[in-house]
Amino acid sequence: MAERTEIAEVGEFGLIERIRAITDVRTGDENLHANLLRGISDDAAVYRPTPGKVQLLTTDAFVEGIHFDLTFTSLHHLGWKIVAASLSDIAAMGGTPRYALVSLTLPKKISVEMVEELYEGAVYAAKKYGCLIIGGDTTTTHANMTLAVTMTGEADETRVIPRSGAQPGDYLCVSGHLGASAAGLKILQREKERYQNHTVDAPFVPNLEPYKEALEKHLMPKPRLDLVPLLTQSVSVHAMIDISDGLASEVHHICNASGTGALVYEHNLPVEHSTARIAEELSERVIDYALFGGEEYELLFALSEAEYKKLEDLTPDVTIIGRVQSREQGVELVGEQGDHSLLPFRGWDHFRTKA
């Protein structure tokens, strides 16, 4: 049986000391460590901003039962994912992540070992993408577990990419592929239901191997920081956002911020065969996964045709999915047969959707 230590046994300060030991790691960027003057051991972290850069600041909150389900999400995966979400926000602005604060509200069911596993996943993500976890807060609750991450980043002031700035005639592009995270979540929810409905006479053992690509996309999403140097230094991008709440809603966000409309071409949406196979298996439409599935953490951006031609020579991992048009023309989906329909402003809604 795995060791279980009640948090009450070590107390808040004992727990913080264990967290400090996990987060006290070196990354490849020694300037990141040199510029950190005070960390977890003080009332506030103190760091020295890099001269000539602007600071980026983002925060994300996660509530058990809304954003994650501990039935099928390991604490290690959860730690990775909460950091990856904030990393993706920094990437969407064309920035470089620097430091993160992680705050926990913990019910009694959470043990010391579970907190350690959570932080090991969070540190794994932070170290991989070159940032440091330098503090946060811990408290208890009689309700479900909640988590919050606040992250700082840096960018050249002239290279920050906002949501606004898209222009009629621009290409709309996405990185990577779409719908896999939603497909992975659907499989996990189905297997959870099967487990809950199984009987003693018919023991249930889930077979997740055929779905590993979609499950990884959902449980360990990769923020697209790898594309930031190309999108900020090699080409001129007019507007950008990360796909956290679904492609359709993010297209609307860019259009609303830019005062434009858009055409999105259904046949251009990049969907992997494994994602389409899951949708078929579940008797659902893969187009719904691609348009409305959240937690992709890919990038959606607008740039001119000339700039796209430059980018096309630099990476194969970007797909044109539409064009920006005037506000008066609206936001439309062009179907496989060339038919036009309004693209719904629909995606993940924190006040309507449960995990």
C-alpha positions as semicolon CSV with decimal commas, in nm:
position;residue;x (nm);y (nm);z (nm)
1;M;0,000;0,000;0,000
2;A;0,129;0,344;-0,088
3;E;0,238;0,559;0,204
4;R;-0,019;0,817;0,313
5;T;0,068;1,106;0,544
6;E;-0,213;1,333;0,659
7;I;-0,133;1,699;0,602
8;A;-0,230;1,762;0,966
9;E;0,065;1,543;1,070
10;V;0,324;1,774;0,911
11;G;0,127;2,099;0,934
12;E;0,120;2,384;0,684
13;F;0,486;2,475;0,731
14;G;0,601;2,117;0,705
15;L;0,405;2,085;0,381
16;I;0,555;2,408;0,248
17;E;0,905;2,278;0,329
18;R;0,836;1,964;0,127
19;I;0,705;2,176;-0,161
20;R;1,016;2,395;-0,142
21;A;1,239;2,087;-0,170
22;I;1,056;1,973;-0,484
23;T;1,059;2,314;-0,652
24;D;1,424;2,387;-0,574
25;V;1,551;2,265;-0,911
26;R;1,789;2,407;-1,168
27;T;1,686;2,486;-1,522
28;G;1,911;2,544;-1,820
29;D;1,870;2,922;-1,790
30;E;2,114;3,043;-1,525
31;N;1,990;3,404;-1,564
32;L;1,653;3,282;-1,438
33;H;1,819;3,174;-1,112
34;A;2,050;3,475;-1,090
35;N;1,754;3,714;-1,121
36;L;1,557;3,537;-0,845
37;L;1,653;3,721;-0,527
38;R;1,403;3,564;-0,285
39;G;1,186;3,256;-0,327
40;I;0,953;3,036;-0,125
41;S;1,126;3,100;0,211
42;D;1,005;3,465;0,230
43;D;0,668;3,639;0,250
44;A;0,695;3,739;-0,116
45;A;0,915;3,626;-0,399
46;V;1,157;3,886;-0,533
47;Y;1,299;3,879;-0,883
48;R;1,485;4,120;-1,107
49;P;1,313;4,190;-1,443
50;T;1,529;4,160;-1,752
51;P;1,628;4,507;-1,881
52;G;1,460;4,610;-2,204
53;K;1,168;4,364;-2,167
54;V;0,802;4,413;-2,078
55;Q;0,644;4,192;-1,815
56;L;0,354;3,956;-1,888
57;L;0,124;3,832;-1,613
58;T;-0,143;3,562;-1,633
59;T;-0,343;3,354;-1,390
60;D;-0,557;3,039;-1,418
61;A;-0,784;2,868;-1,165
62;F;-0,885;2,500;-1,161
63;V;-1,173;2,349;-0,963
64;E;-1,220;1,977;-0,904
65;G;-1,538;1,859;-1,072
66;I;-1,532;2,151;-1,317
67;H;-1,184;2,148;-1,471
68;F;-1,056;1,806;-1,365
69;D;-1,175;1,470;-1,237
70;L;-0,941;1,285;-1,001
71;T;-1,108;0,958;-1,097
72;F;-0,903;0,951;-1,417
73;T;-0,651;1,233;-1,377
74;S;-0,336;1,154;-1,182
75;L;-0,192;1,423;-0,956
76;H;0,126;1,421;-1,167
77;H;-0,071;1,489;-1,484
78;L;-0,275;1,755;-1,305
79;G;0,041;1,932;-1,189
80;W;0,174;1,935;-1,545
81;K;-0,155;2,059;-1,687
82;I;-0,211;2,354;-1,454
83;V;0,135;2,488;-1,538
84;A;0,096;2,412;-1,910
85;A;-0,223;2,622;-1,924
86;S;-0,043;2,933;-1,801
87;L;0,257;2,861;-2,021
88;S;0,020;2,857;-2,317
89;D;-0,114;3,202;-2,222
90;I;0,242;3,338;-2,224
91;A;0,308;3,173;-2,563
92;A;-0,011;3,330;-2,703
93;M;0,130;3,676;-2,629
94;G;0,462;3,595;-2,795
95;G;0,642;3,582;-2,460
96;T;0,892;3,375;-2,265
97;P;0,779;3,231;-1,928
98;R;0,980;3,325;-1,619
99;Y;0,829;3,255;-1,275
100;A;0,514;3,091;-1,138
101;L;0,315;3,091;-0,814
102;V;0,100;2,785;-0,736
103;S;-0,176;2,807;-0,474
104;L;-0,366;2,508;-0,334
105;T;-0,696;2,474;-0,148
106;L;-0,695;2,119;-0,014
107;P;-0,973;1,900;0,129
108;K;-0,895;1,636;0,392
109;K;-0,888;1,355;0,133
110;I;-0,562;1,496;-0,008
111;S;-0,247;1,360;0,157
112;V;0,107;1,493;0,176
113;E;0,217;1,238;-0,084
114;M;-0,056;1,353;-0,320
115;V;0,061;1,714;-0,291
116;E;0,417;1,602;-0,360
117;E;0,302;1,414;-0,671
118;L;0,114;1,725;-0,788
119;Y;0,423;1,941;-0,747
120;E;0,648;1,689;-0,916
121;G;0,425;1,716;-1,225
122;A;0,417;2,096;-1,202
123;V;0,795;2,120;-1,168
124;Y;0,841;1,876;-1,457
125;A;0,644;2,111;-1,685
126;A;0,812;2,424;-1,549
127;K;1,160;2,283;-1,593
128;K;1,087;2,155;-1,945
129;Y;0,975;2,500;-2,057
130;G;1,233;2,704;-1,867
131;C;1,048;2,869;-1,580
132;L;1,063;2,842;-1,201
133;I;0,793;2,786;-0,940
134;I;0,883;3,037;-0,670
135;G;0,592;3,040;-0,425
136;G;0,217;3,034;-0,376
137;D;-0,022;2,960;-0,091
138;T;-0,183;2,663;0,082
139;T;-0,510;2,644;0,271
140;T;-0,781;2,391;0,347
141;T;-1,144;2,350;0,248
142;H;-1,452;2,142;0,326
143;A;-1,537;2,143;-0,045
144;N;-1,348;2,016;-0,350
145;M;-0,984;2,076;-0,430
146;T;-0,903;2,401;-0,610
147;L;-0,574;2,516;-0,764
148;A;-0,450;2,847;-0,902
149;V;-0,140;2,935;-1,101
150;T;-0,008;3,286;-1,154
151;M;0,277;3,318;-1,403
152;T;0,503;3,597;-1,519
153;G;0,666;3,618;-1,857
154;E;0,872;3,858;-2,062
155;A;0,864;3,983;-2,419
156;D;1,015;4,253;-2,635
157;E;0,767;4,540;-2,622
158;T;0,752;4,565;-3,001
159;R;0,690;4,189;-3,037
160;V;0,398;4,135;-2,799
161;I;0,110;3,981;-2,998
162;P;-0,242;4,076;-2,879
163;R;-0,578;3,931;-2,983
164;S;-0,655;4,254;-3,165
165;G;-0,485;4,349;-3,492
166;A;-0,630;4,098;-3,741
167;Q;-0,702;4,260;-4,078
168;P;-0,943;4,165;-4,359
169;G;-0,754;3,947;-4,605
170;D;-0,530;3,790;-4,341
171;Y;-0,496;3,414;-4,325
172;L;-0,625;3,246;-4,009
173;C;-0,381;2,971;-3,908
174;V;-0,356;2,712;-3,633
175;S;-0,062;2,515;-3,503
176;G;-0,070;2,138;-3,462
177;H;-0,399;1,950;-3,487
178;L;-0,744;1,991;-3,336
179;G;-0,997;1,785;-3,144
180;A;-0,767;1,531;-2,982
181;S;-0,802;1,668;-2,630
182;A;-1,181;1,651;-2,649
183;A;-1,155;1,299;-2,789
184;G;-0,928;1,193;-2,503
185;L;-1,167;1,337;-2,245
186;K;-1,460;1,152;-2,406
187;I;-1,273;0,822;-2,379
188;L;-1,185;0,883;-2,013
189;Q;-1,544;0,971;-1,930
190;R;-1,670;0,658;-2,108
191;E;-1,427;0,431;-1,926
192;K;-1,519;0,592;-1,593
193;E;-1,886;0,517;-1,661
194;R;-1,803;0,158;-1,755
195;Y;-1,608;0,119;-1,433
196;Q;-1,891;0,261;-1,223
197;N;-2,141;0,025;-1,387
198;H;-1,936;-0,294;-1,371
199;T;-2,032;-0,580;-1,142
200;V;-1,831;-0,818;-0,927
201;D;-1,916;-1,098;-1,169
202;A;-1,783;-0,897;-1,463
203;P;-1,463;-0,721;-1,350
204;F;-1,366;-0,421;-1,560
205;V;-1,016;-0,342;-1,683
206;P;-0,996;-0,041;-1,917
207;N;-0,792;-0,077;-2,234
208;L;-0,655;0,271;-2,305
209;E;-0,364;0,177;-2,529
210;P;-0,554;0,237;-2,860
211;Y;-0,625;0,595;-2,748
212;K;-0,286;0,699;-2,615
213;E;-0,234;0,995;-2,854
214;A;-0,565;1,155;-2,759
215;L;-0,517;1,080;-2,389
216;E;-0,174;1,241;-2,389
217;K;-0,314;1,548;-2,565
218;H;-0,574;1,581;-2,290
219;L;-0,369;1,488;-1,985
220;M;-0,032;1,639;-2,082
221;P;-0,095;1,917;-2,338
222;K;0,214;2,080;-2,487
223;P;0,210;2,462;-2,489
224;R;0,346;2,588;-2,822
225;L;0,638;2,789;-2,689
226;D;0,847;2,622;-2,959
227;L;0,676;2,840;-3,220
228;V;0,716;3,171;-3,037
229;P;1,061;3,260;-3,182
230;L;0,930;3,203;-3,537
231;L;0,611;3,399;-3,481
232;T;0,781;3,694;-3,313
233;Q;1,115;3,717;-3,495
234;S;1,081;3,558;-3,839
235;V;0,734;3,679;-3,942
236;S;0,490;3,954;-3,848
237;V;0,176;3,818;-3,682
238;H;-0,117;4,057;-3,649
239;A;-0,320;3,877;-3,378
240;M;-0,292;3,558;-3,173
241;I;-0,471;3,357;-2,903
242;D;-0,430;3,010;-2,758
243;I;-0,703;2,752;-2,811
244;S;-0,807;2,677;-2,454
245;D;-1,186;2,708;-2,485
246;G;-1,235;2,572;-2,838
247;L;-1,146;2,696;-3,186
248;A;-1,487;2,850;-3,262
249;S;-1,491;3,070;-2,953
250;E;-1,127;3,175;-3,006
251;V;-1,202;3,284;-3,366
252;H;-1,482;3,498;-3,226
253;H;-1,248;3,642;-2,960
254;I;-0,997;3,752;-3,226
255;C;-1,273;3,895;-3,445
256;N;-1,436;4,083;-3,157
257;A;-1,103;4,229;-3,046
258;S;-1,003;4,321;-3,403
259;G;-1,339;4,448;-3,525
260;T;-1,352;4,192;-3,807
261;G;-1,536;3,884;-3,928
262;A;-1,390;3,557;-4,054
263;L;-1,440;3,258;-4,278
264;V;-1,343;2,917;-4,136
265;Y;-1,314;2,629;-4,383
266;E;-1,433;2,296;-4,243
267;H;-1,224;2,092;-4,489
268;N;-0,906;2,272;-4,378
269;L;-0,931;2,189;-4,008
270;P;-0,632;1,967;-3,916
271;V;-0,763;1,652;-3,747
272;E;-0,557;1,338;-3,689
273;H;-0,691;0,999;-3,796
274;S;-0,692;0,875;-3,435
275;T;-0,922;1,164;-3,334
276;A;-1,161;1,092;-3,621
277;R;-1,162;0,723;-3,526
278;I;-1,264;0,803;-3,168
279;A;-1,548;1,028;-3,286
280;E;-1,672;0,751;-3,516
281;E;-1,649;0,494;-3,236
282;L;-1,858;0,717;-3,009
283;S;-2,106;0,804;-3,288
284;E;-2,019;1,173;-3,266
285;R;-1,907;1,433;-3,520
286;V;-1,534;1,496;-3,531
287;I;-1,603;1,848;-3,659
288;D;-1,761;1,922;-3,318
289;Y;-1,442;1,808;-3,145
290;A;-1,231;2,033;-3,371
291;L;-1,453;2,341;-3,341
292;F;-1,580;2,325;-2,986
293;G;-1,343;2,099;-2,790
294;G;-1,140;2,289;-2,531
295;E;-0,793;2,249;-2,385
296;E;-0,610;2,223;-2,716
297;Y;-0,338;2,474;-2,615
298;E;-0,250;2,519;-2,979
299;L;-0,212;2,870;-3,125
300;L;-0,461;3,048;-3,351
301;F;-0,321;3,351;-3,529
302;A;-0,375;3,593;-3,817
303;L;-0,109;3,713;-4,059
304;S;-0,085;3,840;-4,414
305;E;-0,045;3,613;-4,713
306;A;0,312;3,738;-4,768
307;E;0,408;3,662;-4,408
308;Y;0,247;3,318;-4,428
309;K;0,465;3,233;-4,727
310;K;0,771;3,306;-4,514
311;L;0,637;3,092;-4,229
312;E;0,550;2,806;-4,463
313;D;0,919;2,764;-4,542
314;L;1,011;2,753;-4,171
315;T;0,769;2,498;-4,023
316;P;0,530;2,229;-4,148
317;D;0,327;2,249;-3,827
318;V;0,093;2,533;-3,924
319;T;-0,233;2,506;-4,123
320;I;-0,444;2,776;-4,289
321;I;-0,800;2,728;-4,163
322;G;-0,964;3,043;-4,294
323;R;-0,949;3,411;-4,384
324;V;-1,028;3,730;-4,196
325;Q;-1,306;3,936;-4,353
326;S;-1,497;4,252;-4,264
327;R;-1,712;4,270;-3,952
328;E;-2,022;4,319;-4,170
329;Q;-1,964;3,980;-4,334
330;G;-1,976;3,806;-3,997
331;V;-1,804;3,493;-3,868
332;E;-1,894;3,201;-4,095
333;L;-1,819;2,832;-4,134
334;V;-1,777;2,708;-4,491
335;G;-1,890;2,345;-4,511
336;E;-1,748;2,060;-4,714
337;Q;-1,994;2,138;-4,997
338;G;-1,914;2,509;-4,997
339;D;-2,225;2,606;-4,799
340;H;-2,198;2,900;-4,559
341;S;-2,343;2,909;-4,208
342;L;-2,284;3,121;-3,900
343;L;-2,005;2,985;-3,683
344;P;-2,155;2,953;-3,331
345;F;-1,984;3,144;-3,052
346;R;-1,955;2,823;-2,857
347;G;-1,687;2,641;-2,662
348;W;-1,592;2,560;-2,306
349;D;-1,801;2,767;-2,062
350;H;-1,685;2,748;-1,699
351;F;-2,031;2,836;-1,572
352;R;-2,220;2,578;-1,779
353;T;-1,985;2,283;-1,823
354;K;-1,862;2,016;-1,582
355;A;-1,550;1,803;-1,618
